Amino acid sequence: MATLELTNEEIRTRGLEVLRRELGPAGMLRFLRQFEMGRGDYSAERHQWLEHQPLEDLIAKLRESRDPDSGS
């Protein structure tokens, strides 16, 4: 197959056909969702979430989540 001679639309159509055939409709959708653009500004939101949390509290939470004996 001479893919260099295909248009972008033909490449997209053939690619979707292969994904559907190999992964099934649900698998094809799961694959395509991996490339979906997110929404919002994660960096700005993250700064808001962490703004009033002391570093020591964050470290303690991390250690708790890693400790299998913590009861979590």
Distance bins in CASP14 RR format, pairs under 12 A and 6 or more apart:
PFRMAT RR
TARGET T0000
AUTHOR 0000-0000-0000
RMODE 2
METHOD distances of the structure
MODEL  1
1 10 0 0 0 0 0 1 0 0 0 0 0
1 11 0 0 0 0 0 1 0 0 0 0 0
1 14 0 0 0 0 1 0 0 0 0 0 0
1 15 0 0 0 0 0 1 0 0 0 0 0
1 18 0 0 0 0 0 1 0 0 0 0 0
2 10 0 0 0 0 0 1 0 0 0 0 0
2 11 0 0 0 0 0 1 0 0 0 0 0
3 10 0 0 0 0 1 0 0 0 0 0 0
3 11 1 0 0 1 0 0 0 0 0 0 0
3 12 0 0 0 0 0 1 0 0 0 0 0
3 14 0 0 0 0 1 0 0 0 0 0 0
3 15 0 0 0 0 0 1 0 0 0 0 0
4 10 0 0 0 0 0 1 0 0 0 0 0
4 11 0 0 0 0 1 0 0 0 0 0 0
5 11 0 0 0 0 0 1 0 0 0 0 0
6 12 0 0 0 0 1 0 0 0 0 0 0
6 13 0 0 0 0 1 0 0 0 0 0 0
6 14 1 0 0 1 0 0 0 0 0 0 0
6 15 0 0 0 0 0 1 0 0 0 0 0
7 13 0 0 0 0 1 0 0 0 0 0 0
7 14 0 0 0 0 0 1 0 0 0 0 0
8 14 0 0 0 0 0 1 0 0 0 0 0
8 15 0 0 0 0 0 1 0 0 0 0 0
9 15 0 0 0 0 0 1 0 0 0 0 0
9 16 0 0 0 0 0 1 0 0 0 0 0
10 16 0 0 0 0 0 1 0 0 0 0 0
10 17 0 0 0 0 0 1 0 0 0 0 0
11 17 0 0 0 0 0 1 0 0 0 0 0
11 18 0 0 0 0 0 1 0 0 0 0 0
12 18 0 0 0 0 0 1 0 0 0 0 0
12 19 0 0 0 0 0 1 0 0 0 0 0
12 32 0 0 0 0 0 1 0 0 0 0 0
13 19 0 0 0 0 0 1 0 0 0 0 0
13 20 0 0 0 0 0 1 0 0 0 0 0
14 20 0 0 0 0 0 1 0 0 0 0 0
14 21 0 0 0 0 0 1 0 0 0 0 0
15 21 0 0 0 0 1 0 0 0 0 0 0
15 22 0 0 0 0 1 0 0 0 0 0 0
15 23 0 0 0 0 0 1 0 0 0 0 0
15 28 0 0 0 0 1 0 0 0 0 0 0
15 31 0 0 0 0 0 1 0 0 0 0 0
15 32 0 0 0 0 0 1 0 0 0 0 0
16 22 0 0 0 0 0 1 0 0 0 0 0
16 23 0 0 0 0 0 1 0 0 0 0 0
16 24 0 0 0 0 0 1 0 0 0 0 0
16 25 0 0 0 0 0 1 0 0 0 0 0
16 27 0 0 0 0 0 1 0 0 0 0 0
16 28 1 0 0 1 0 0 0 0 0 0 0
16 29 0 0 0 0 0 1 0 0 0 0 0
16 31 0 0 0 0 0 1 0 0 0 0 0
16 32 0 0 0 0 1 0 0 0 0 0 0
17 23 0 0 0 0 0 1 0 0 0 0 0
17 24 0 0 0 0 0 1 0 0 0 0 0
17 25 0 0 0 0 0 1 0 0 0 0 0
17 28 0 0 0 0 1 0 0 0 0 0 0
18 24 0 0 0 0 0 1 0 0 0 0 0
18 28 0 0 0 0 1 0 0 0 0 0 0
18 31 0 0 0 0 0 1 0 0 0 0 0
19 25 0 0 0 0 1 0 0 0 0 0 0
19 26 0 0 0 0 0 1 0 0 0 0 0
19 27 1 0 0 1 0 0 0 0 0 0 0
19 28 1 0 1 0 0 0 0 0 0 0 0
19 29 0 0 0 0 1 0 0 0 0 0 0
19 30 0 0 0 0 1 0 0 0 0 0 0
19 31 1 0 0 1 0 0 0 0 0 0 0
19 32 1 0 0 1 0 0 0 0 0 0 0
19 33 0 0 0 0 0 1 0 0 0 0 0
19 34 0 0 0 0 0 1 0 0 0 0 0
19 35 0 0 0 0 0 1 0 0 0 0 0
20 26 0 0 0 0 1 0 0 0 0 0 0
20 27 0 0 0 0 1 0 0 0 0 0 0
20 28 1 0 1 0 0 0 0 0 0 0 0
20 29 0 0 0 0 1 0 0 0 0 0 0
20 30 0 0 0 0 0 1 0 0 0 0 0
20 31 0 0 0 0 0 1 0 0 0 0 0
20 32 0 0 0 0 0 1 0 0 0 0 0
21 27 0 0 0 0 0 1 0 0 0 0 0
21 28 0 0 0 0 1 0 0 0 0 0 0
22 28 0 0 0 0 1 0 0 0 0 0 0
22 31 0 0 0 0 1 0 0 0 0 0 0
23 29 0 0 0 0 1 0 0 0 0 0 0
23 30 1 0 0 1 0 0 0 0 0 0 0
23 31 1 0 0 1 0 0 0 0 0 0 0
23 32 0 0 0 0 1 0 0 0 0 0 0
23 34 0 0 0 0 0 1 0 0 0 0 0
24 30 0 0 0 0 1 0 0 0 0 0 0
24 31 0 0 0 0 1 0 0 0 0 0 0
24 32 0 0 0 0 0 1 0 0 0 0 0
25 31 0 0 0 0 0 1 0 0 0 0 0
25 32 0 0 0 0 0 1 0 0 0 0 0
26 32 0 0 0 0 0 1 0 0 0 0 0
26 33 0 0 0 0 0 1 0 0 0 0 0
27 33 0 0 0 0 1 0 0 0 0 0 0
27 34 0 0 0 0 0 1 0 0 0 0 0
28 34 0 0 0 0 0 1 0 0 0 0 0
29 35 0 0 0 0 0 1 0 0 0 0 0
29 36 0 0 0 0 0 1 0 0 0 0 0
30 36 0 0 0 0 0 1 0 0 0 0 0
38 45 0 0 0 0 0 1 0 0 0 0 0
39 45 0 0 0 0 0 1 0 0 0 0 0
40 46 0 0 0 0 0 1 0 0 0 0 0
41 47 0 0 0 0 1 0 0 0 0 0 0
41 48 0 0 0 0 1 0 0 0 0 0 0
42 48 0 0 0 0 0 1 0 0 0 0 0
42 49 0 0 0 0 0 1 0 0 0 0 0
43 49 0 0 0 0 0 1 0 0 0 0 0
43 50 0 0 0 0 0 1 0 0 0 0 0
44 50 0 0 0 0 0 1 0 0 0 0 0
44 51 0 0 0 0 0 1 0 0 0 0 0
45 51 0 0 0 0 0 1 0 0 0 0 0
46 53 0 0 0 0 0 1 0 0 0 0 0
46 58 0 0 0 0 0 1 0 0 0 0 0
47 53 0 0 0 0 0 1 0 0 0 0 0
49 58 0 0 0 0 0 1 0 0 0 0 0
50 57 0 0 0 0 1 0 0 0 0 0 0
50 58 1 0 0 1 0 0 0 0 0 0 0
50 61 0 0 0 0 0 1 0 0 0 0 0
51 58 0 0 0 0 0 1 0 0 0 0 0
52 58 0 0 0 0 0 1 0 0 0 0 0
53 59 0 0 0 0 0 1 0 0 0 0 0
53 60 0 0 0 0 0 1 0 0 0 0 0
53 61 0 0 0 0 1 0 0 0 0 0 0
53 62 0 0 0 0 0 1 0 0 0 0 0
54 60 0 0 0 0 1 0 0 0 0 0 0
54 61 0 0 0 0 0 1 0 0 0 0 0
55 61 0 0 0 0 0 1 0 0 0 0 0
55 62 0 0 0 0 0 1 0 0 0 0 0
56 62 0 0 0 0 0 1 0 0 0 0 0
56 63 0 0 0 0 0 1 0 0 0 0 0
57 63 0 0 0 0 0 1 0 0 0 0 0
57 64 0 0 0 0 0 1 0 0 0 0 0
58 64 0 0 0 0 0 1 0 0 0 0 0
58 65 0 0 0 0 0 1 0 0 0 0 0
59 65 0 0 0 0 0 1 0 0 0 0 0
59 66 0 0 0 0 0 1 0 0 0 0 0
60 66 0 0 0 0 0 1 0 0 0 0 0
60 67 0 0 0 0 0 1 0 0 0 0 0
60 70 0 0 0 0 0 1 0 0 0 0 0
61 67 0 0 0 0 0 1 0 0 0 0 0
61 70 0 0 0 0 0 1 0 0 0 0 0
61 72 0 0 0 0 0 1 0 0 0 0 0
62 70 0 0 0 0 0 1 0 0 0 0 0
62 72 0 0 0 0 0 1 0 0 0 0 0
63 69 0 0 0 0 0 1 0 0 0 0 0
63 70 0 0 0 0 1 0 0 0 0 0 0
63 72 0 0 0 0 0 1 0 0 0 0 0
64 70 1 0 1 0 0 0 0 0 0 0 0
64 71 0 0 0 0 1 0 0 0 0 0 0
64 72 1 0 0 1 0 0 0 0 0 0 0
65 71 0 0 0 0 0 1 0 0 0 0 0
65 72 1 0 0 1 0 0 0 0 0 0 0
66 72 0 0 0 0 1 0 0 0 0 0 0
END
